[in-house]
Amino acid sequence: MGRPIGSLNREKPFNQALLMTLRCNPVALRRIAAKLVEKAEEGELAAIREIADRLDGKPVQMLDRRDVPLNQLTDEELLAIAAGALPEREEDEVKLLLLPPGPKSKSGG
């Protein structure tokens, strides 16, 4: 069974063990990094991704929320849309303009 929902993994024994080992042998870290670069140069995709993630950061997952009504989007999603975070549409697709809902009309006859 896993950790209870909401619990924090404060203890990181593997991380601590690695840090202790690398502090005792700082040249090992350089050898590991050199081996990673070597594997990337050989075309190993996992090594290439690891280097790119370490240097550029992991890519942010892009969510297309154009099918959701505007009033259901979060502030973060609205800011992302305003910043142009939606992927480009193909030329033949219909382009949508996201507008806030207009004032509610009184229906009384």
RADA-V63746 format. One line per field, one symbol per residue. psi: psi as a letter, one per 20 degrees, with the letter a starting at -180 (. if undefined). Layout:
psi=???
This chain:
psi=qaqqpiqpmhpmhgggggggghhhmhhhhhggghhggghghijohggggggghhgiqqqppppokiipqhiiqrhggghgghjkiqqqqqhiqppqpoqqqrqpqpnj.
